[in-house]
Amino acid sequence: MKITLVTSSFLPQVGGAEMVVHNLALQWVRQGYQVCVIDGIADKPVHPGANYSIMKFLIPRGSTRFGYHRFPFSQLTEYSLTKCLDVYK
């Protein structure tokens, strides 16, 4: 089974949410699942033990201040995420 985790920030930025997503991905890979983390920060693994794939979606400039889930940023974010999911299929 394929699992996709989507987050706006990820490693090398370190915080609670980033570590939860990283540890979830590691555990699911150990259980035999194919895991992909789609984030807005990095497009390749930076943690030495990361044995899951990573993709980067586009976070438009200015959207972090006003919310990338709001108009007009939402359409571009949705397109970028859909493109990443289509590649991972």
N, C-alpha and C positions, 0 to 999 in steps of 0.2 A: 504494500500500500504506500502511496505517496502522501506526504504531509507537507503543507506549506505554512510557515509562520511569517506573519507580516508585522513589521514594527517600524516606527519612524526613526529610531536610533538603535545602533548596535555597536559591537566592538569595533574599533579600539576605544570608543567612548565607554567608560565603565560606570555602571550604576546598577540599581536593583533590577530593573526591567531587562536590561541587557544580559545580566547574568542568568536570570530566569529563562529567557529564550535560549541562551547558549546551553544551559544544562538540560532543558527539555529536548533540544535537538540532539545532544549527545546521548541521552538515555533512549530516545526513540530509535536512533541509529543502532545502538547496541541491541535493541529488541528486533532488529531486522527491517525496519522501515526505511524508505528513501525520504530524506528530509531536505527541504530547501528553505532558507531564511531569506526573505525579501525585505530589504531595509533601505533607508535613504542615506546611509553613510558610506558603506564600503561595498565593493563588488568582488572581493576575494577574502578568504579566511585569514585572519591575523592571529588567531589563537593557535598554538602549536598542536593541540589535540583535536582541532576541528576537523571532523571527517564527514561533514555535510556540505552541501553546496550553498553558495550565497549569490544572490542577485541584488542589484541596486535599482530602485525605482526613482523616478525624477521627482524631486521636491522643488517646485518653482520658487524663484527668488521672491521674497516678500511673503510667502505663504506661511512661514513659521511664525510670523507676527500676527497674521490675521486668521490663520487656520487653513491648512491645505485641504480640508474637507468642505470648505465654503466656496461659493461662487466668487470669482471665475476660476479658482484654482482646482475645484473639484473635478471638472471635466478633464483637465490635463493629468491629474493624479489618477483618475479612473482609467484613462487611456494607457498610462505608463504601467499601472498594475496589471491590467488585462494583457498587455504585451508580454510582461514577465511571466504571467501564468500560462500563456499560450506556448512560450518557449519551454517551460518546465513540463508540460503535458507529457 
